[in-house]
Amino acid sequence: MRSSYRFFLWAFVAFLAVSSLATIALHRGEQINALWLVTAAVCTYALGYRFYGKFIATKVLGLDPQRATPAERLENGRDFVPTNKWVVFGHHFAAIAGPGPLVGPVLAAQFGYLPGTLWILVGAVFGGCVQDFVVLLFSVRRDGKSLTEMAKDEIGRVGGFVAYASVISILVILLAVCALIVVNALKQSPWGAFTIAMTIPIAVLMGVYLRRLRPGRVLETSAIGFVLVLAAIWGGQWASQTPTVAKYFTLSASALAIAIIAYGFAASALPVWLLLAPRDYLSTFVKLGTIGLLAVGIVVMHPTLHMPALTRFIDGTGPVFAGKLFPFAFITIACGAISGFHSLISSGTTPKLIRRETEIRLVGYGAMLCESLVAIMATVAACVLEPGTYFAINSPAGIVGQSAEKAVGVISGWGFNVTAGSMQALAQSVGEQTLFNRTGGAPAFAVGMAHIFSNSLGGQAVMALWYHFALMFEALFILTVLDAGTRVGRFMIQDALGHIWKPLGRTSWYPSILSTSALIVAAWGYFLWQGVRDPLGGINSLWPLFGIANQLLAAVALCVATTIIIKMHHAKYALVTLAPLTWLVVVTFTASWHKIFDSDPRIGFLSQARQLAEAGGNARLIFNNRLDAVVTGVLIALVSLLLVESIRHWVGLLSGKRVAQTAESPFVATRLAEERA
Amino acid sequence: MKLFRLLHEILREIFEEAAYHRFCTKEGVSSGRASYASFLRDRQRVGSNVRCC
């Protein structure tokens, strides 16, 4: 009776999934409700978790409830602590959910809502969740080792080196892209710039309050910080309407870039308790609350999507970024479908908190499904906008022209109606001077989110407050990624330089702190400056570069995972990680080829450099394009090296010429199971 | 009630209040400025603040 009840329940979920997917895929020329996307996503995730996740847990990985985890064996009350599965789930989700799943889907919406949605669902269930799940289990079975350590142990020194080089490269590009999104969102926006500037003294106040007045009371301090941030949003309106104050916060892109570079250096060099830690707490507090609020807003409002399922830009002529649907949609949406960066979290803090192996499916597979749902919500936020409005916000001046009249003419010529008057009214309703050419995804997401929120709470009268709340929310956690990432990059450089000269490796020696902070900030600052000066808006060249780097890191993680699975089972089950790995290699290598060699100057770095050189263009721009081509080439070369080394290993293992030796810790029976028995 | 307790526990872990409590228990110190300062130094050594994109 019980099993037949279950059968009918899952058959109903499958029916719902298929019918919602059919609705979003087959409707052409008609607008559909956002709830179809949410229903398709939730049902697909439920099926993926229940069936594919369970198959991997039982057959491929053989999760063993009797095996003691490192959290139990090495418990030290510090980093190794057996923790409740829901607590680890929340902790892991808070660490993996960043700005990526919000920005990528907004940019990919230029192809229509369908390609992004399908890639987010399929990519997450068969790629991203699998990567996070298997890397987490393999790290747990290796005493919580990091991805680079596992690569070195399982594939050899080449694997370790490639993993290290990939991590540092992705970090530099990621930080530059994050900074560029903030610059594009805050340029010429006194309200936004004031609010974000205020978060710095608020964080310092929180740091002092936590350290001096109420040590350890982080939740209480974060709640106070949140109230102060809300006051800063309200104060931003006053600042933008007071000419004497507004002039100090109406900043050009270059001025903002310099300010953010200085901020990144300060956050890396200052004591962690003063700026970085309180900002991290504040950002997490706002992030968790806003994501929950957005989910409720979408369900309550169930808005209609105005973006068509597919747009004409699948042919590669899109204004947001150039390039055809394949491969560019698949590198534009990384987080939300599959993100290599997650493998660093899955082999970082999380494996040291896992209490039982059987809880890994919930944490590894489940948390990634939630992140994927965030990406679906971002798709909804972008697609509730009228397409004309979406393209007016996201198209750079280099494509649609500097003036409003010129821009609406070009966009209307594409078949997406928009008028200068409607854009002016929208800008006024959100308290901005203009919304044209606000590339980077963040302003479009903020307008979409404000549209959803203001229709559920407060109406049009508070649209400006919601818009700036959404902008603050994005900028706050993008800057948190920026300062935490700069610090992590500093540690990595110190670690590497410490092998050359020991004092440079000392994390508390100030000359080393200052020089390595300057080095990492200079690296991402260079790419940021390049993006700010780019006539095509910067996102066109930097976001694909970031997508390629992130997906290549996922390829590194899946290479390590495939090697371990082959050592465990031979060829049986290797497809579980080999299939997403093959897809990622095809996508990233094709995208890299286009980005380097494509004859269209909007896509290929080298052809753009050639075009600029022939027109007697700026020498710096020509150099930057060639540099981007070299960076892409180096990333591909590194991963090719790892692939060759991995394939050599796999062939040796499968032919029996190589002995399958894993670096897995020996089995120790859990005491927790005994206690339970 | 149980759900609220679990939610509170999750938030305490995310915001490192639980880690601070464990630190005080392990070191045998009471909550205060000095213990919180050494807790922050300890967290920095562990390097737990990686945030994804």
Boltz contact constraints between the chains, C-beta under 6 A:
constraints:
  - contact:
      token1: [A, 77]
      token2: [B, 22]
      max_distance: 6.0
  - contact:
      token1: [A, 77]
      token2: [B, 26]
      max_distance: 6.0
  - contact:
      token1: [A, 79]
      token2: [B, 46]
      max_distance: 6.0
  - contact:
      token1: [A, 86]
      token2: [B, 6]
      max_distance: 6.0
  - contact:
      token1: [A, 87]
      token2: [B, 9]
      max_distance: 6.0
  - contact:
      token1: [A, 87]
      token2: [B, 10]
      max_distance: 6.0
  - contact:
      token1: [A, 87]
      token2: [B, 13]
      max_distance: 6.0
  - contact:
      token1: [A, 90]
      token2: [B, 10]
      max_distance: 6.0
  - contact:
      token1: [A, 90]
      token2: [B, 14]
      max_distance: 6.0
  - contact:
      token1: [A, 91]
      token2: [B, 13]
      max_distance: 6.0
  - contact:
      token1: [A, 91]
      token2: [B, 14]
      max_distance: 6.0
  - contact:
      token1: [A, 94]
      token2: [B, 14]
      max_distance: 6.0
  - contact:
      token1: [A, 96]
      token2: [B, 52]
      max_distance: 6.0
  - contact:
      token1: [A, 98]
      token2: [B, 52]
      max_distance: 6.0
  - contact:
      token1: [A, 98]
      token2: [B, 53]
      max_distance: 6.0
  - contact:
      token1: [A, 100]
      token2: [B, 53]
      max_distance: 6.0
  - contact:
      token1: [A, 174]
      token2: [B, 53]
      max_distance: 6.0
  - contact:
      token1: [A, 215]
      token2: [B, 31]
      max_distance: 6.0
  - contact:
      token1: [A, 215]
      token2: [B, 32]
      max_distance: 6.0
  - contact:
      token1: [A, 215]
      token2: [B, 33]
      max_distance: 6.0
  - contact:
      token1: [A, 215]
      token2: [B, 36]
      max_distance: 6.0
  - contact:
      token1: [A, 216]
      token2: [B, 20]
      max_distance: 6.0
  - contact:
      token1: [A, 216]
      token2: [B, 31]
      max_distance: 6.0
  - contact:
      token1: [A, 216]
      token2: [B, 36]
      max_distance: 6.0
  - contact:
      token1: [A, 218]
      token2: [B, 15]
      max_distance: 6.0
  - contact:
      token1: [A, 218]
      token2: [B, 16]
      max_distance: 6.0
  - contact:
      token1: [A, 218]
      token2: [B, 17]
      max_distance: 6.0
  - contact:
      token1: [A, 219]
      token2: [B, 11]
      max_distance: 6.0
  - contact:
      token1: [A, 219]
      token2: [B, 15]
      max_distance: 6.0
  - contact:
      token1: [A, 272]
      token2: [B, 44]
      max_distance: 6.0
  - contact:
      token1: [A, 273]
      token2: [B, 40]
      max_distance: 6.0
  - contact:
      token1: [A, 280]
      token2: [B, 49]
      max_distance: 6.0
  - contact:
      token1: [A, 281]
      token2: [B, 15]
      max_distance: 6.0
  - contact:
      token1: [A, 335]
      token2: [B, 53]
      max_distance: 6.0
  - contact:
      token1: [A, 341]
      token2: [B, 52]
      max_distance: 6.0
  - contact:
      token1: [A, 341]
      token2: [B, 53]
      max_distance: 6.0
  - contact:
      token1: [A, 342]
      token2: [B, 52]
      max_distance: 6.0
  - contact:
      token1: [A, 345]
      token2: [B, 52]
      max_distance: 6.0
  - contact:
      token1: [A, 348]
      token2: [B, 50]
      max_distance: 6.0
  - contact:
      token1: [A, 349]
      token2: [B, 48]
      max_distance: 6.0
  - contact:
      token1: [A, 481]
      token2: [B, 51]
      max_distance: 6.0
  - contact:
      token1: [A, 481]
      token2: [B, 53]
      max_distance: 6.0
  - contact:
      token1: [A, 484]
      token2: [B, 49]
      max_distance: 6.0
  - contact:
      token1: [A, 484]
      token2: [B, 51]
      max_distance: 6.0
  - contact:
      token1: [A, 488]
      token2: [B, 50]
      max_distance: 6.0
